Amino acid sequence: MALEAAFPTSLGWLVTNKCNLQCRHCIQTSGSVMSDELTTAEALHLIDHLRQEGLWIIDFTGGEPLCRQDIFELNRRAVKAGIRTILTTNGTMLTDRLIQEQLIRFSKVRVSLDSTMPDQHDRFRGIPGAWERTIRALERLRWFGIKTTIITTVAAFNLAEFEELVTFIPKLGVFEWMVSVFVPGGRGKEMREAALTPDQFRSVLERLLLMKQKYPHMLIKTDFPHVRLLDATVPGGQAFCSAAMFSAVMLPNGDIGPCFSMPIVAGNIRHTTLREIWNTSEVFRSCRNKTLLKGKCGLCHLRDACGGCRAFAYSATGDHLEGDPMCWYDPLAIEVKASETG
């Protein structure tokens, strides 16, 4: 089934490739500034144009967005234009003055935290002392009443402490926890052994569903929904990927794609409008056309309700339309079982 999608409601904007950390899993291989990043004038003009086209939300991310000197000028322009803005940061550069004077202008702030243990987090993020600075930032954000989300990347290295994370995160006083799963891309290609197995992936999803019941006051989300939990003993239902349906992403040089974890370029904002890329690019159109799916995703009777994760498929095979290797569901086995019982 080919799905229709209106203009995206949100844009994840990687405003700079510069970063003060060296995260082992970074799919952008962030560190240094790209030579062709959008200038301030280009970025401000783009913000005005995006609002005219109907964009509602911009998530300023990176790299580390606070490494871009004009980030607050860009945010002021977006807010003035009526766009809700989000700042996604590693938190290590936040100060009381910065929070009080600038971050109050963002709808919310997202901060990365991957472990309850300082050494573990620091090894993953590549810089000693990162955990301590991040925790201090979370305390400051709470003190100033900033709406804050914690983003955690789950991989083999921290899976064993996932239960500790489940009890630790609510104590930090944030309103939302977003759990991401490691996708081997960028620098992460060097640590493919850290990828979860399908059964581990399912276990994480099941635990999060149970956590939602225990902590109803806190939003608990994932950026990898894309599959349906079929075990009737687990409360929950389905979710599908928002990439190419409700959201798009943009790199520092204006390259547009459906997902940061799937580095496929659909066009460039310097040459084509976002609306034209969204409506005519084969990359976006193929992501919406689930009849094109291959492998077990193409065979699955849940194809139209789910569609699998295109980023996992691309990372494993180089083809974003292939079957999702992280999905534990085997449609052929279900068909055989149904025929035997029928």
N, C-alpha and C positions, 0 to 999 in steps of 0.2 A: 504494500500500500504506500503510495506517495503522499506524504502529508504536506499540507499548506502551512506556511508560517508567516505571520505578519512581521513587520519591522521589529528587530530585537528590542526587548525592554531594557537589557543591560549589556554593557561593554566592559570586559576586563582589559584594562589598559596598562600594559607593561611600559611605564613611562621612561625607564632607563634600564640598561643592562648593568650599570654600576652597582656594586654591593660591597658592604663592609664585612660580610661573612663569606665562607667558602663551603656551603652546604654540599655534602657528598651526593645528595640525590637530585641536585638542581637540574631540571630539564632544560633550562635556558643557558646553563654553564655561565652563570652570571659572575661578574667580577669587574671587568673593565667597561668603560663607556664604548658603545658602538660608534663608529666614525660617521654614520649617517642618521643618527637619531633626530627626530623631529625638533625643529627649533622652537623657541618660545612663541614666535609670531605664528608659525604653522600650527602649533598646538592650540593656541587661543582661537584662531580662525576655525579650526576643526571643531572645537567645543560649541561655538555658535552654530555651526552648520548641523552638528549632531542634534542639537536641541530643536532646530527647525525641522529636522527629519522625524522627530518624535521620540528620541531616546530619553529614557526616564532615569537610568542609573549608570554611573561610572564607578568602577572599582579601580582606584589607582594602586598599582602594584609594581613589582620589579622582578629581578634585582631588588634593591632597596629603594623605594620611592623617595625616602627622605634624603637620599644621596643626590637627588635632582634639585638644584638650587631654586628653580622656579615652581616647585610643586605646589606651594601655597597660593601663588598667583593663579595657577591653573585651577585650583580648587575654588578660589573666590569667583573666577569667571563662570565656572560650572554652576555653583550655587546661585549666583546672580541670574543665570539663565533659567533657573528652575529645575536643575538636575540634582537628584540625590547623589551624594558622593560617599564612597567607602575608602578607607585607607587600610591597605594590607601591608603590614610591616613585621620585621623580626623583633621589634621592640627595643633593641639595644641602644638606639640613638635618642630615645625619648627623655625629655627633662620636664620638670614642673612647669617652667616657663613656656615651653613648646606646647604642652598639653593645654595649659590655661589660655594661651593666646591664639593657637592655631587649630588644634584638634577638636575644639568645641564646635568648629564649623562643619565637621564631617557627620554624616548620619550615624555612622558607627566606625569603630576601629577593630581590625582583625589582627591578632598577634599569634605568631607561631610558637608552639611549645610541644616538644616531642617526647618528653620523659619526665618522670618524677625525680630522677637522679641527675644531678648537675653534670657529672662526668659523661654520662650517656648522651645527654642532650648536646654537650659541647663537642663530643667526638662527631656526632652527626652533622652539627652545624659548622665544624671546622675551625672554631675559635675558642680558646679557653676563656672562661668567665661569661660566656653568652647566656647560660641558664640564669645565673644570678642577676644579670642586668635585665633579662626578660621578666623575671619574677618581680623585680622592683618596678618595672614599667607597668605591669598589671596592677600592682598595689596603687601606683599613682593614678592610673586611669580610673580605678574604683573610687579613690578619694575625691577626684574631681567630677565624678558622676558621669563619665563617658560611657556610652553604650559599647560594650566590648565583647568580641567573639574570640575564643581560642581555637586555632587551627592545629590539629595534630596529624602528622603523617605516620601511618602505621606500616611497619615493615617487619621482617623477620627479627631484626635486632631489638625491637622494643615490644614485640608481641607478648613475650612472657610477662611483662608488667602491665598489660592492658587492664587487668582487674584493678591494679593500683591506680591507674589513670582514671578509671571509672569513678573511684571514690575521691581522688585528689582534685579533679577538675571542678566539681561543684563547690568545693571549699574556697576556690579563688574568687567567688562572687561575680562571675561573668553571667551574662544572660543567655549565651549561646555557645555550644561546642560543635565545631565542624570537623568531622573525621575524614581524612583523605587516605587513600591507599597508595603506596609507592608504585610508580610506573617507571620501569627502567628506560630512561632516556636522558640525553645530555650527559652530565657527569655520572648519572645513575647507571649508565651502561656498564660502568666498571664494577658495579655491585649487583649484578643480576641475581646473585644468590640470595639477596635480601628480599626478593619478591615473595609474596604470600602464595600458598597453594590455594586452589579453589575451596577446599574444606576449611582452611584457616580464614579465608575471606568470608565464607558463610558464617562461621562462628562469630566473627566481629560484627556482622550485620545483626545476627540474632541477639547478641549481647546489647547492642545499641537499642534495639526495639524494646527489650526488657528495661533498659535504663530509662527510656522515655516514660514508662509507667511509674518508676520510682521517683523521678525528678520532673514532675509535670510543669514546674515553674520555669524550667530551663529548656530552651529550644535545643534539640539535638539533630544535627543534619549530617548528610554525607555529600560529597561531590562526585560520588560514583554510584548513584542509585541503580540504574540500568538493568537490574535483574529483579525477579520476583521470588520472594521467599514462599516456598510451596508447602513447607511443613505445617500442617494444620495445628500443631501444638504451639506454634509461635505466633503471637499476635502481630498483625501487620498485613500488608497487601503488596502493592507494587509501586514502583516509581520508575521514571524513565529519564534519560539524559536530556538536559536542557540545551546542549550544544547544537547549534544550527536551528533550534526550535524557538528558543527564547533569548539566547545569548550568543555573543561572538567575542573574540579576543583580538587585541592589537599589540603588535610588537613595537619596540622603540622607534623603528624606522618606518612605521606605518603599514607594515604587512598585516593582513587580516586573515584570520583562520577561525575554525569552530571551537578550538579547545587548546589551552596551553600545553596539555599533556599529549597532544597529537600535533606535532609541528609540521602541518601541511599548510602552505600558503595559497589562499584563494584569490588574492588580489592585493593591491596597495592603495592606501587612501590618498596618496599623492597624485595618483593617476585616475582613480575611479571612486565614485561615492560609495559609502557603506551600503546604501540602499541597493545600488546596482550590483555590487558584489554579493550581497545577501540574496538577491532575487535571481541572478543569472549565473553565478559561479557554479561549475560542475561539482566542486568540493562540497558546497553547502547543499546543493540539490541532491547529491548522492547520499549525504547523511540523512536527508529527510525521506528518501525513497527506500523503504524497507524491503521492497521486492528485489532490490539489488544485493541484499545480504547473502553471504556465502556460508559454507560450513554448517555447523549445527545451528547457528542463528538463523540461517536461511530456511532450515528444515523445521524449526521449532514452531509449535502452534501458538506460542506466546510472542511470536515475532513482532506483531503489530502493537502489542501492549508493552513490550520491553525493548527489544532491539539490541540488547547487549551494550557493552562499552567499546566504542570505536577506538579509544586510546589504547586499551589493553590489546586489542586486535592489531593495531598498527605497530605497537612496540614489539610484539611477538613475531609478526609476519611481514611488516612493511606494507600491508594492504589494510586500509581502514574498514573495508567491507567484509573482511574475513570473520569467522566465528570468534566469539569472545572466549579466550583461553582461561579466564578467571571464573567463568560460570560453571558451577557444579552440576547444573541440570543437563541431563542427557535425553533429548527428545525422542531419539530412536528407542532407547530402553523403555521409556514411558509407553510408546506405541506398542512395543512387543508385549509389555505387561497387560495393557488394555485388551489386546487381541486374545491373550491367554485367558483372561478372566471373563471376556465377553462371550 
